[in-house]
């Protein structure tokens, strides 16, 4: 039986991680592409040599990790730099996420992809898409609170992602995270029961 895969996405500050954690506690296998990317770019990560060759030593910290602030500033100032960064990281992230999905033993997989709508190819790998949604103003407040970025920087990040409307249009399921964090639990529990039902059915086609 093929692994049933739910693609989980949402804009920056929407609360994807909080939602993914709750699915994990209920028994889903969580494959987080952000976590994979961090491992690739951590000290002595598998992508460091390629990043150093492409962007030079200024992009690498003394402990041999990607300098995230340097790269974020460069990527937002220069779209070609962002494309070069993606050309290094995205194939490795896709390959590792596919491996983890295939290896999963849980009833279903939550494949958390921040840029799922933007990337296109991830949609083909998922049986269903779940979007974590909240107003843009809430996104800005949350990102400011956790990162210290000023509002214009946060808006620039938001504008580089798919619009809220585009994500909602792509959604099979929507989790509203515009309010208190406690409101997530009943929504996640309802969808967990739904995904267990779907995962138990014979697959119409393999997502990978």
C-alpha positions in Angstrom: 0.0 0.0 0.0 1.3 3.4 -1.0 1.9 6.0 1.8 -0.9 8.5 2.1 0.6 12.0 2.0 -1.0 15.2 3.2 0.9 18.3 2.1 0.8 20.9 4.8 1.5 24.6 3.9 0.9 28.2 4.9 2.6 31.5 4.8 5.4 32.6 7.1 4.0 33.1 10.6 0.8 31.1 9.9 1.7 28.4 12.5 2.6 25.5 10.3 5.0 24.1 12.9 2.4 24.2 15.6 -0.1 22.3 13.4 2.5 19.8 12.3 3.5 19.1 15.9 -0.1 18.3 16.8 -0.5 15.9 13.9 2.7 14.2 15.0 1.4 13.8 18.6 -1.7 12.1 17.1 0.4 9.6 15.3 1.2 11.0 11.9 4.7 10.9 10.5 5.9 14.5 10.0 8.3 15.1 7.2 9.4 18.8 7.5 11.2 20.3 4.5 12.3 23.2 6.6 14.0 20.8 9.1 15.7 19.1 6.1 16.9 22.4 4.8 18.3 23.3 8.2 20.2 20.0 8.4 21.7 20.5 4.9 22.9 24.0 5.9 23.9 23.3 9.5 27.6 23.1 10.5 29.2 20.6 8.1 25.9 19.9 6.4 25.7 18.1 3.1 25.1 21.3 1.1 27.8 23.5 2.7 30.5 22.7 0.1 28.3 23.5 -2.8 27.1 26.7 -1.1 30.7 27.8 -0.4 31.6 27.2 -4.0 28.6 29.1 -5.3 28.5 32.1 -3.0 32.0 32.3 -1.5 33.3 32.2 2.1 31.2 35.2 3.1 28.1 33.0 3.0 29.6 30.5 5.5 30.0 31.0 9.2 33.2 30.2 11.1 31.6 26.9 12.3 31.0 25.9 8.7 27.3 26.5 8.5 25.3 28.7 6.1 25.2 32.3 7.3 21.4 32.6 7.2 21.2 36.4 7.7 23.8 37.0 5.0 22.0 34.7 2.6 18.5 36.1 3.4 19.7 39.6 2.7 21.4 38.5 -0.5 18.4 36.5 -1.8 16.0 39.4 -1.3 18.3 41.9 -2.9 19.2 39.7 -5.8 16.6 37.3 -7.3 19.3 35.5 -9.3 21.0 34.6 -6.0 17.8 33.2 -4.7 17.5 31.0 -7.8 21.1 29.8 -7.4 20.4 29.0 -3.8 17.3 27.1 -4.7 19.1 25.2 -7.4 21.4 23.8 -4.8 18.9 23.1 -2.0 15.7 22.2 -3.6 16.8 18.9 -5.3 18.4 17.7 -2.1 15.3 18.6 -0.1 13.0 16.9 -2.5 15.1 13.7 -2.5 15.4 13.5 1.2 11.7 14.2 1.8 10.8 11.5 -0.7 13.0 9.1 1.0 11.5 9.9 4.4 7.9 9.6 3.0 8.7 6.2 1.5 10.3 5.0 4.8 7.3 6.1 7.0 5.5 3.5 9.0 2.7 5.7 10.4 -0.8 5.6 8.9 -0.2 8.7 6.9 2.5 11.4 6.4 2.3 15.1 7.0 4.6 16.6 4.4 5.2 20.2 5.6 6.3 22.4 2.8 6.3 26.2 3.3 6.4 26.9 -0.5 4.2 24.0 -1.6 1.9 26.1 -3.7 4.8 28.0 -5.2 6.9 24.9 -6.1 4.3 23.1 -8.1 6.0 19.7 -8.1 5.1 19.0 -4.4 1.4 19.1 -5.3 1.9 16.0 -7.5 3.4 14.2 -4.6 0.5 14.7 -2.2 -2.9 13.0 -2.0 -4.4 16.0 -0.2 -3.4 19.6 0.6 -4.0 21.2 4.0 -3.5 25.0 4.4 -2.9 26.8 7.7 -4.5 30.2 7.3 -4.5 33.5 9.2 -4.8 37.2 8.3 -1.6 38.9 6.9 -1.7 41.3 9.9 -1.4 38.3 12.2 1.5 36.9 10.2 3.4 40.2 10.5 2.8 40.3 14.3 4.0 36.8 14.9 7.1 37.0 12.7 8.1 40.3 14.4 7.6 38.8 17.8 9.8 35.8 17.1 12.5 37.2 14.8 12.7 40.9 15.5 12.4 41.8 11.9 10.8 45.2 11.1 7.3 45.2 9.5 8.7 46.1 6.0 11.0 43.1 6.1 8.2 40.8 7.0 6.0 42.2 4.3 8.8 41.7 1.8 9.0 38.0 2.8 5.2 37.7 2.6 5.1 39.3 -0.9 7.7 36.8 -2.1 5.4 33.9 -1.2 2.1 32.8 -2.8 -0.8 35.0 -1.9 -3.3 34.0 0.8 -5.9 33.6 -1.9 -3.7 31.3 -4.0 -3.0 29.0 -1.1 -6.7 28.9 -0.1 -7.6 28.1 -3.7 -5.2 25.1 -3.7 -6.5 23.8 -0.3 -8.5 20.6 0.2 -8.6 21.4 3.9 -8.1 24.7 5.8 -7.0 25.1 9.4 -7.9 28.6 10.8 -5.0 29.8 13.0 -6.0 33.4 13.2 -6.9 33.2 16.9 -5.8 31.4 20.1 -3.5 28.4 19.8 -5.9 26.2 21.7 -8.3 26.5 18.7 -6.0 24.3 16.7 -6.6 21.1 18.6 -10.2 20.4 17.6 -9.4 21.3 14.0 -6.4 19.0 13.8 -8.2 16.2 15.6 -11.0 16.3 13.1 -8.7 16.2 10.1 -6.6 13.5 11.7 -9.7 11.3 11.9 -10.5 12.1 8.2 -6.9 11.3 7.1 -7.0 8.0 8.9 -10.1 7.1 6.9 -8.6 8.2 3.6 -5.3 6.4 4.3 -7.2 3.2 5.0 -8.7 3.1 1.5 -6.9 1.5 -1.5 -4.9 4.2 -3.2 -6.1 5.4 -6.6 -2.6 6.3 -7.6 0.8 6.5 -5.9 1.8 10.1 -5.1 5.5 9.4 -5.9 
